[in-house]
Amino acid sequence: MRKIKFEEMMRAIGQREGISASEVEREIQLAIDLGFNNRDEKVKAEWAKIPFKGERPTPQEVIEYMCKKLR
C-alpha cells in the first residue's frame, strides 16, 4: 500500500469520526499494542503472521496485511 493511500484513509476516517488523521493512527496503534501484548498463544500465533520491521507492527503494516488477506 502506498504511503499516500494510507494517509488518505487515515484522513477519511478522521473526518468521519471528527478527529485528526494522526489521532486515528494513534488509536489504531493503541489497539495493536493491546492485541500484541496478549499472552494467549493462539493470539500470538496470529500476530506472528503479520510481517513488520520494528518491535511491533504499525497501523500501516497491519492494514496492508489485512488488505492482502482479503484479496
C-alpha positions in Angstrom: 0.0 0.0 0.0 1.4 3.3 -0.9 2.0 5.8 1.9 -0.3 8.4 0.2 -3.2 6.0 0.1 -2.7 5.1 3.7 -2.7 8.8 4.7 -5.8 9.3 2.6 -7.5 6.5 4.6 -6.5 8.0 7.9 -7.8 11.4 6.9 -11.1 10.0 5.7 -11.6 8.0 8.9 -10.6 11.1 10.9 -13.1 13.3 9.1 -15.9 10.8 9.7 -15.0 10.5 13.4 -14.3 14.2 14.0 -10.6 13.6 14.8 -7.3 14.2 13.1 -5.6 11.6 10.9 -2.7 11.4 13.4 -5.3 10.7 16.2 -6.8 7.9 14.1 -3.3 6.4 13.6 -2.6 6.7 17.4 -5.8 5.0 18.3 -5.1 2.1 15.8 -1.6 1.8 17.3 -3.0 1.6 20.8 -5.3 -1.2 19.7 -2.4 -3.0 18.0 -0.3 -2.7 21.2 -3.1 -4.1 23.3 -3.5 -7.1 21.0 0.2 -7.6 20.5 0.7 -7.8 24.3 -1.9 -10.6 24.6 -0.4 -13.6 26.2 -2.7 -16.2 24.6 -0.7 -18.5 22.4 -3.3 -18.6 19.7 -3.4 -14.8 19.6 0.4 -14.6 19.5 0.4 -17.1 16.6 -1.9 -14.8 14.6 0.3 -11.7 15.3 3.3 -13.7 14.1 1.7 -14.0 10.7 1.9 -10.2 10.1 5.2 -9.1 8.6 6.6 -6.0 10.3 10.0 -4.3 10.6 10.2 -2.8 14.0 9.5 -4.0 17.5 5.8 -4.4 16.7 3.5 -3.8 13.7 2.5 -0.3 12.7 -1.0 0.6 11.7 0.1 0.7 8.0 1.7 -2.8 8.3 -1.4 -4.3 9.9 -3.8 -2.7 7.3 -1.6 -3.8 4.4 -1.6 -7.3 5.7 -5.4 -7.4 6.2 -5.9 -6.0 2.7 -3.8 -8.7 1.2 -5.7 -11.4 3.2 -9.0 -10.0 1.8 -7.9 -10.4 -1.8 
